[in-house]
C-alpha cells in the first residue's frame, strides 16, 4: 500500500527546485494521489503569454519572464487548494517566497547534479541551458539557489528511482511536517479570561 495523508492538507502544496528535479512529474502524481487539482506555473505562463517559454525569453528577455512568473504564481496562490509546480527560478523571488510561506506549504525536490544534467538533456526547452555548458550552468545554479530552496518547509531527495517512490517520500515527509505543525500550534483559549476589575 502506498502511503496517504491522514488529512487534507490545509494549504496548497508548492514544489520548488532546479530544472530537472522532477517538479512537474512528481507534482502531477502527488496531486493524483491526494485527489487534488494539479497546476504547472510554467504552463500557465505559456498560456497567458500565448507562446512557449523559450519564445518568451527570446522575445521579451528574462526580466520580463520573471515579472510574469511572479504575477502568475501570485494569482495561482489565490486559488483553492491544489498542487502547484513552479519553474526553477520562481523561489528566488523574495515576494514569491513570502507569498508561498503565507499561503502554501513548500516542498523542495532536491537532486544530484548528474541527475539534473541527465534529465534536462532529454528536452531542449530550457533557455538558461541553451547557449552554455549545461553541467556548468546547473552547477552554478545549484550553488546560487540551494540556500533559497533550503528555506522550503520540506525537503525531499528526488533520486533516480521510480517517481511513485519519490511521491511516497513526499507524502511521508508532509505527514510528519503537518503532525509537527499541529503539535506546535498555540492551543486556542477555551474560556474567556476573567474581566479585569478596575
Ligand atoms: C527556469 C526553469 C524553467 C522555466 C524557465 C526558467 C529557471 O522551469 O521556468 O526556463 O530559471 O530555473 P523548470 O524548472 O520547470 O524547468
Boltz pocket constraint, residues with backbone or C-beta under 6 A from the ligand:
constraints:
  - pocket:
      binder: B
      contacts: [[A, 17], [A, 18], [A, 19], [A, 20], [A, 23], [A, 42], [A, 53], [A, 86], [A, 87], [A, 88], [A, 89], [A, 90], [A, 125], [A, 126], [A, 127], [A, 128]]
      max_distance: 6.0
